[in-house]
Amino acid sequence: MDLQTSFDKGSFKDREGRVFTSGGRIFRTLSQSAFDRMEVLEKDSRLQRLIDSRALIPSHLTTAKEVGFDPKLYGEVIMEHEKVPVVTYPYEWSFDMLRDAALLTLNLLESCLEMGLILKDATPFNILLHKNKMVFIDTLSIDYYTEGRPWEGYSQFCREFLFPLMLTAYKGVEFQSWLRGELKGLKASDLSHLFSWFDNFRKGVFTHVHLQAWLERSFARKDVAIRNSFNQQNYSKGQLLRIVKNLRRIIKTMRYKPSNSEWIRYDRENPYDASEEEKKRNFVQKAFAESTLHTIVDLGSNIGQYSAETNSSIKTIIAIDKDPACINHFYHRCKEWNTKAFYPVVVDLLSPTPAMGWGLQERQSLFERLKGDGFLALALVHHICIGGNVPLLEFVKLLKSFGNYGVVEWVGKEDKMVQRMLRNRSDIFQDYTWEYFQSCLEEHFQLSKVLEIEKGSRRLCIVQAK
């Protein structure tokens, strides 16, 4: 009996094997060359050594019949991977998330070279956050090393890892929108124009940016294939290892210095009374204390100070905030915890990640990927509805799309933050009232409990789908 399956639309370009799901499990078809290679690497334990190092996602070969698939459709032998429950993309990561993914790629490449292997490519799309740690998921990217051949993934590593990190570390420009605008990464020629003469003294700029840009322009003026030119060179394994060490040294010295993060500052310099904050924290904890939820989505999470303290039955927390500095801070916190799986995501809900790539199916939209049983939406409504001109009813519909149970905080016009937002603009929000917000909530949820805080300027609400 053949089981119901669904092929991942983002893996169609890989000629060696397509990813598909069935019954909540992750599998991959294998071409003959991929099977031959994976069989050898599994038998001689090289694959297991990389898995044991926690750099590579646990995977193993199995027969299609053993799992219940038709061998005529999927091949005699397939590969099963450990499932990563939440998929996020590099343009949704913070600086240190991308930095850790870059270092993981270099460390894995070094381990591969020491075992007579190499990585065929070097894209951050081969990496996911899993169990609060970055892990490499594209097992078929591991290939045999051929003495004298260059690392073909070098240019891709620069475009999709090194250059975005340089943009943020050296120029103070957040990389997320740049990567989202170009799935193949930043071009050396574009980045070269952004760096001043002084930047040439920064580590890696002259060698990996300006020199690479010059080579691109040089080869573009000649009828010569860059790949063929490089293949004629004889690159020893020692040279490749020196390149790896050089890139790792550059990336390790990079530091994230957010130029202006009002929300980290807001958390540290919170203008509200400590007793009111304690009421809010206790309300949130009690709201989720007896729930049977498994995954909650923290919308406008800041540094995750509320969702991180929910009860132990909630195993997965997806934290969404538009401030990269907040998400970077939260990422460092979640690496220290092992009781829950945390997925920090840099996303502006007023401009959420769209579907992208070939046929708008290669990379899924935010709403296709990030789902939960419940949600947390604290101090968010005024930013969406006043800051973004979104009607209150549409905001409530957004909440419903992330879960059937949750806590949402109402922030009225008498609140200090809202007054600050309206200070230099006309108040066109006549329907921005608690009464109308309550009616919007009750159109989609049951409003089971309301707690007034901050002298009534804010209300905490527990809602559950009808």
C-alpha positions as CSV (number, residue, x, y, z in Angstrom):
1,M,0.0,0.0,0.0
2,D,1.5,3.3,-1.1
3,L,1.2,6.1,1.6
4,Q,0.1,9.6,0.9
5,T,3.1,11.8,0.2
6,S,3.8,15.5,-0.6
7,F,7.0,16.6,-2.4
8,D,8.7,19.7,-1.1
9,K,8.5,22.4,-3.8
10,G,11.8,23.9,-2.8
11,S,13.9,20.8,-3.6
12,F,12.9,20.4,-7.3
13,K,16.3,21.8,-8.5
14,D,18.3,19.0,-6.9
15,R,18.9,16.4,-9.5
16,E,20.2,13.9,-7.0
17,G,17.1,13.6,-4.8
18,R,13.8,15.4,-4.0
19,V,12.5,15.8,-0.4
20,F,9.1,14.6,0.4
21,T,6.9,14.2,3.5
22,S,4.6,11.4,4.6
23,G,2.9,10.9,7.9
24,G,4.9,13.7,9.5
25,R,8.2,12.1,8.4
26,I,10.8,13.5,6.1
27,F,12.2,11.4,3.2
28,R,14.4,11.9,0.1
29,T,14.5,10.1,-3.2
30,L,18.0,9.2,-4.4
31,S,19.5,9.1,-7.8
32,Q,21.8,6.2,-8.5
33,S,24.9,8.3,-8.0
34,A,23.5,9.7,-4.7
35,F,22.6,6.2,-3.5
36,D,26.1,4.8,-4.4
37,R,27.8,7.6,-2.5
38,M,25.5,7.6,0.6
39,E,25.8,3.8,0.9
40,V,29.6,4.0,1.0
41,L,29.5,6.9,3.5
42,E,27.0,5.1,5.7
43,K,28.9,1.8,5.7
44,D,32.3,3.3,6.5
45,S,30.7,5.5,9.3
46,R,31.8,8.8,7.9
47,L,28.2,10.0,7.7
48,Q,27.7,8.9,11.3
49,R,30.7,10.8,12.5
50,L,29.3,14.0,11.1
51,I,26.0,13.3,12.7
52,D,27.6,12.5,16.0
53,S,29.3,15.9,15.9
54,R,25.8,17.5,15.8
55,A,26.7,19.3,12.6
56,L,24.6,17.1,10.3
57,I,20.9,16.2,10.7
58,P,20.5,12.6,11.6
59,S,19.7,10.6,8.5
60,H,19.7,6.9,7.4
61,L,19.1,4.8,4.3
62,T,16.0,2.6,4.1
63,T,14.1,0.7,1.5
64,A,10.9,2.1,0.0
65,K,9.1,-1.1,0.7
66,E,10.0,-1.1,4.3
67,V,8.4,2.3,4.8
68,G,5.4,1.4,2.6
69,F,6.2,3.3,-0.6
70,D,6.0,2.0,-4.2
71,P,9.6,1.5,-5.3
72,K,8.6,2.2,-8.9
73,L,7.7,5.8,-7.9
74,Y,10.3,6.5,-5.3
75,G,13.2,4.1,-6.0
76,E,14.3,1.0,-4.2
77,V,16.2,2.9,-1.6
78,I,15.4,6.3,-0.1
79,M,16.8,8.4,2.7
80,E,15.0,9.4,5.9
81,H,15.9,12.6,7.8
82,E,15.1,13.6,11.3
83,K,12.2,16.1,11.1
84,V,12.8,19.8,11.8
85,P,9.3,21.0,12.9
86,V,9.8,24.7,12.0
87,V,11.4,26.1,8.9
88,T,12.8,29.6,8.9
89,Y,14.9,31.2,6.1
90,P,18.2,33.1,6.3
91,Y,16.5,36.5,5.6
92,E,14.5,35.9,8.8
93,W,17.5,35.3,10.9
94,S,19.4,37.7,13.1
95,F,23.1,38.5,12.7
96,D,24.4,35.9,15.1
97,M,22.1,33.3,13.7
98,L,23.6,33.8,10.2
99,R,27.1,34.0,11.7
100,D,26.6,30.7,13.5
101,A,25.3,29.1,10.3
102,A,28.4,30.3,8.5
103,L,30.8,28.9,11.1
104,L,28.9,25.6,11.0
105,T,29.3,25.4,7.3
106,L,33.0,26.1,7.5
107,N,33.5,23.6,10.4
108,L,31.6,20.9,8.5
109,L,33.6,21.6,5.3
110,E,36.8,21.2,7.3
111,S,35.6,17.9,8.8
112,C,34.6,16.7,5.3
113,L,38.0,17.6,3.9
114,E,39.8,15.7,6.6
115,M,37.7,12.7,5.7
116,G,38.3,13.0,1.9
117,L,34.9,14.7,1.3
118,I,33.7,18.2,0.3
119,L,30.6,20.3,0.3
120,K,29.3,20.8,-3.2
121,D,27.6,24.1,-2.3
122,A,27.4,26.6,0.5
123,T,24.1,28.2,1.0
124,P,22.4,29.1,4.3
125,F,19.2,27.4,2.9
126,N,21.0,24.1,3.7
127,I,20.9,25.0,7.4
128,L,18.0,25.1,9.9
129,L,17.6,25.9,13.5
130,H,16.9,22.6,15.3
131,K,16.8,22.0,19.1
132,N,18.1,25.5,19.6
133,K,21.2,24.9,17.5
134,M,22.0,25.3,13.8
135,V,22.2,22.0,11.9
136,F,23.1,21.2,8.3
137,I,20.3,19.4,6.5
138,D,21.4,18.8,2.9
139,T,23.1,15.5,3.3
140,L,23.4,15.0,-0.5
141,S,25.6,18.2,-0.6
142,I,28.4,16.0,0.8
143,D,30.5,14.6,-2.1
144,Y,33.9,13.0,-2.6
145,Y,36.8,15.4,-2.6
146,T,39.0,15.3,-5.8
147,E,42.6,16.4,-5.3
148,G,43.5,19.6,-7.1
149,R,39.9,20.8,-7.6
150,P,38.8,24.1,-6.1
151,W,35.9,24.5,-3.6
152,E,33.0,25.3,-6.0
153,G,30.9,26.7,-3.1
154,Y,33.3,29.5,-2.3
155,S,31.6,32.2,-4.3
156,Q,28.2,31.2,-3.0
157,F,29.5,31.2,0.6
158,C,30.7,34.8,0.1
159,R,27.4,36.0,-1.5
160,E,25.1,34.3,1.0
161,F,27.1,34.3,4.2
162,L,30.2,36.5,4.2
163,F,28.9,39.6,2.4
164,P,25.6,39.9,4.3
165,L,27.6,39.6,7.6
166,M,30.1,42.2,6.4
167,L,27.2,44.5,5.4
168,T,25.9,44.5,9.0
169,A,29.2,44.3,10.9
170,Y,31.2,46.8,8.9
171,K,28.5,49.2,7.6
172,G,25.8,48.9,10.3
173,V,23.2,47.9,7.7
174,E,20.9,45.1,8.6
175,F,21.1,42.4,5.9
176,Q,17.6,40.8,6.1
177,S,15.9,42.9,3.4
178,W,19.0,42.6,1.1
179,L,18.9,38.8,1.3
180,R,15.1,38.8,0.9
181,G,15.5,40.9,-2.3
182,E,18.0,38.6,-3.9
183,L,17.8,34.9,-3.1
184,K,21.3,34.2,-4.6
185,G,22.9,36.7,-2.2
186,L,24.8,39.9,-2.5
187,K,27.1,40.4,-5.5
188,A,30.7,41.3,-4.9
189,S,30.5,44.1,-7.4
190,D,27.6,45.7,-5.5
191,L,29.2,45.4,-2.1
192,S,32.5,46.7,-3.5
193,H,30.8,50.0,-4.3
194,L,29.6,50.4,-0.7
195,F,33.0,50.1,0.9
196,S,35.2,53.1,1.3
197,W,39.0,53.3,1.0
198,F,39.2,52.9,4.8
199,D,37.2,49.7,4.7
200,N,40.0,48.1,2.7
201,F,41.8,47.7,6.1
202,R,38.9,45.6,7.5
203,K,39.5,41.9,7.6
204,G,38.5,40.2,4.3
205,V,37.3,43.2,2.4
206,F,40.2,43.5,-0.1
207,T,40.7,39.8,-0.6
208,H,37.1,38.5,-0.7
209,V,35.2,41.6,-1.9
210,H,37.3,43.9,-4.1
211,L,39.5,41.1,-5.6
212,Q,36.5,39.0,-6.3
213,A,34.6,41.9,-7.9
214,W,37.6,42.7,-10.0
215,L,37.8,39.1,-11.2
216,E,34.1,39.1,-12.1
217,R,34.5,42.3,-14.2
218,S,37.7,40.9,-15.8
219,F,36.1,37.6,-16.8
220,A,32.9,39.4,-18.0
221,R,35.0,41.3,-20.6
222,K,36.5,38.1,-21.9
223,D,35.0,35.1,-23.6
224,V,36.3,32.8,-20.9
225,A,34.5,30.5,-18.5
226,I,35.5,31.4,-14.9
227,R,34.9,27.8,-13.8
228,N,37.2,26.4,-16.5
229,S,39.8,28.9,-15.6
230,F,39.8,27.9,-11.9
231,N,39.6,24.2,-12.7
232,Q,42.9,24.5,-14.5
233,Q,44.5,25.6,-11.3
234,N,45.8,23.0,-8.9
235,Y,44.4,23.6,-5.4
236,S,45.8,21.3,-2.8
237,K,43.8,20.2,0.2
238,G,46.1,22.3,2.4
239,Q,45.2,25.4,0.4
240,L,41.5,24.7,0.8
241,L,41.9,24.3,4.5
242,R,43.8,27.6,4.7
243,I,40.9,29.3,2.9
244,V,38.5,27.7,5.4
245,K,40.6,28.9,8.3
246,N,40.9,32.4,6.8
247,L,37.1,32.7,6.4
248,R,36.5,31.4,9.9
249,R,39.0,33.8,11.4
250,I,37.3,36.8,9.6
251,I,33.8,35.8,10.6
252,K,34.7,35.0,14.2
253,T,36.1,38.6,14.6
254,M,32.8,40.1,13.4
255,R,30.6,41.7,16.1
256,Y,27.0,42.8,15.9
257,K,26.5,46.4,17.1
258,P,22.9,47.4,16.5
259,S,22.7,51.1,15.6
260,N,19.3,51.8,17.1
261,S,17.2,49.2,18.9
262,E,14.5,51.0,20.7
263,W,12.8,47.8,21.8
264,I,15.8,46.4,23.7
265,R,16.1,49.8,25.3
266,Y,12.4,49.8,26.0
267,D,12.6,46.5,27.8
268,R,15.5,47.8,30.0
269,E,13.9,51.2,30.6
270,N,10.3,50.1,30.8
271,P,8.3,53.2,31.9
272,Y,5.5,51.1,33.5
273,D,5.1,50.3,37.2
274,A,6.9,47.1,38.3
275,S,3.7,45.8,40.1
276,E,1.7,46.2,36.8
277,E,4.4,44.3,35.0
278,E,4.2,41.5,37.6
279,K,0.4,41.3,37.1
280,K,1.0,41.0,33.4
281,R,3.5,38.3,33.8
282,N,1.3,36.3,36.2
283,F,-1.7,36.6,33.9
284,V,0.2,35.2,30.9
285,Q,1.7,32.3,32.9
286,K,-1.7,31.4,34.3
287,A,-3.4,31.7,30.9
288,F,-1.1,29.0,29.6
289,A,-0.6,27.0,32.8
290,E,-3.5,24.5,32.3
291,S,-3.5,24.5,28.5
292,T,-2.7,21.5,26.3
293,L,-1.0,23.6,23.7
294,H,2.2,22.3,22.1
295,T,3.3,25.3,20.0
296,I,2.7,29.0,20.6
297,V,3.6,31.9,18.3
298,D,4.8,35.0,20.2
299,L,3.9,38.0,17.9
300,G,5.9,41.1,18.6
301,S,8.0,39.0,21.0
302,N,10.6,41.6,21.9
303,I,13.3,39.5,23.7
304,G,10.8,36.7,24.6
305,Q,10.5,37.7,28.2
306,Y,6.9,36.4,28.5
307,S,6.7,33.4,26.2
308,A,9.9,31.9,27.5
309,E,8.3,31.6,30.9
310,T,5.2,29.6,29.9
311,N,4.7,26.2,31.4
312,S,6.7,23.1,30.4
313,S,3.9,21.5,28.5
314,I,4.5,24.0,25.7
315,K,7.4,22.5,23.8
316,T,7.8,24.9,20.9
317,I,7.9,28.7,20.8
318,I,8.1,30.7,17.6
319,A,9.1,34.3,18.5
320,I,8.4,36.9,15.8
321,D,9.7,40.5,16.0
322,K,10.7,43.1,13.4
323,D,13.7,44.2,15.5
324,P,16.8,42.2,14.5
325,A,18.5,43.2,17.8
326,C,15.7,41.8,19.9
327,I,15.7,38.5,18.0
328,N,19.5,38.4,18.2
329,H,19.3,38.8,22.0
330,F,16.6,36.2,22.3
331,Y,18.6,33.8,20.1
332,H,21.5,33.9,22.6
333,R,19.1,33.3,25.5
334,C,17.4,30.3,23.8
335,K,20.7,28.6,23.1
336,E,21.1,28.1,26.9
337,W,17.7,26.4,27.3
338,N,16.9,22.8,26.6
339,T,13.3,22.5,28.0
340,K,11.7,24.1,24.9
341,A,12.5,24.5,21.2
342,F,12.7,28.2,20.3
343,Y,12.5,29.6,16.8
344,P,13.4,33.4,16.8
345,V,12.2,35.1,13.6
346,V,13.0,38.5,12.2
347,V,9.8,39.6,10.5
348,D,7.8,42.8,10.3
349,L,4.1,41.7,10.4
350,L,3.3,44.7,8.3
351,S,5.5,43.3,5.6
352,P,5.6,39.5,6.2
353,T,7.8,37.1,4.2
354,P,6.1,36.4,0.9
355,A,6.3,33.3,-1.2
356,M,9.3,33.6,-3.5
357,G,11.4,31.8,-6.0
358,W,10.3,29.7,-9.0
359,G,6.6,29.9,-9.5
360,L,6.4,31.6,-6.0
361,Q,6.6,28.1,-4.6
362,E,10.4,27.6,-4.0
363,R,10.3,29.5,-0.7
364,Q,7.1,29.4,1.2
365,S,5.4,32.5,2.8
366,L,5.5,33.1,6.5
367,F,1.9,32.1,7.0
368,E,2.4,28.8,5.2
369,R,5.3,27.8,7.4
370,L,4.7,29.2,10.9
371,K,1.7,27.7,12.6
372,G,0.8,27.2,16.2
373,D,-1.8,26.0,18.6
374,G,-1.9,29.3,20.4
375,F,-0.5,32.8,20.3
376,L,0.7,35.7,22.4
377,A,0.2,39.2,21.2
378,L,1.3,41.7,23.9
379,A,1.6,45.4,23.3
380,L,1.2,44.8,19.5
381,V,-2.2,46.1,18.5
382,H,-1.3,49.8,18.4
383,H,1.8,49.2,16.3
384,I,-0.2,47.3,13.7
385,C,-3.5,49.3,13.8
386,I,-2.2,52.8,14.4
387,G,1.4,52.5,13.2
388,G,0.4,50.5,10.2
389,N,-3.2,51.7,9.6
390,V,-4.6,48.2,9.7
391,P,-8.2,47.9,10.7
392,L,-8.9,46.2,14.1
393,L,-10.9,43.4,12.5
394,E,-8.0,42.5,10.2
395,F,-5.7,42.4,13.2
396,V,-8.0,39.9,15.0
397,K,-8.1,37.8,11.8
398,L,-4.3,37.7,11.9
399,L,-4.4,36.4,15.4
400,K,-6.8,33.7,14.4
401,S,-4.5,32.5,11.7
402,F,-1.8,31.7,14.3
403,G,-3.9,29.7,16.7
404,N,-7.3,29.0,18.3
405,Y,-6.2,30.1,21.8
406,G,-4.2,33.0,23.1
407,V,-3.6,36.1,25.1
408,V,-3.8,39.5,23.4
409,E,-3.2,42.9,25.0
410,W,-5.4,45.9,24.2
411,V,-3.6,49.3,24.3
412,G,-5.9,52.2,24.4
413,K,-5.4,55.8,23.2
414,E,-4.9,57.0,26.7
415,D,-1.7,54.9,27.0
416,K,1.6,56.7,27.0
417,M,3.0,54.8,24.0
418,V,-0.1,55.5,21.8
419,Q,0.0,59.1,22.8
420,R,3.6,59.3,21.6
421,M,2.6,57.6,18.3
422,L,-0.1,60.2,17.7
423,R,1.9,63.2,18.8
424,N,3.0,64.1,15.3
425,R,0.1,62.8,13.2
426,S,-3.6,63.3,12.8
427,D,-5.8,61.0,14.8
428,I,-7.9,59.3,12.0
429,F,-8.6,56.2,14.1
430,Q,-12.1,56.9,15.4
431,D,-12.9,53.2,15.6
432,Y,-9.8,52.5,17.7
433,T,-11.8,51.9,20.9
434,W,-11.9,49.1,23.4
435,E,-15.6,48.6,22.7
436,Y,-15.1,48.0,19.0
437,F,-12.0,45.8,19.6
438,Q,-14.0,43.7,22.0
439,S,-16.7,43.2,19.4
440,C,-14.1,42.2,16.8
441,L,-12.6,39.7,19.2
442,E,-16.1,38.2,20.0
443,E,-16.7,37.8,16.3
444,H,-14.0,35.2,16.0
445,F,-13.3,34.1,19.6
446,Q,-14.9,33.6,23.0
447,L,-13.5,36.3,25.3
448,S,-13.1,34.3,28.5
449,K,-11.2,36.7,30.8
450,V,-10.1,40.3,30.8
451,L,-7.7,42.0,33.3
452,E,-7.3,45.8,33.4
453,I,-3.8,47.1,34.0
454,E,-2.1,50.5,33.9
455,K,-5.3,52.2,35.2
456,G,-7.4,50.8,32.5
457,S,-5.3,52.0,29.6
458,R,-4.4,48.4,28.8
459,R,-6.4,45.2,29.0
460,L,-5.1,41.6,28.9
461,C,-7.6,39.2,27.2
462,I,-7.7,35.4,27.1
463,V,-9.5,34.3,23.9
464,Q,-10.5,30.9,22.6
465,A,-11.9,30.1,19.2
466,K,-15.7,29.5,19.1
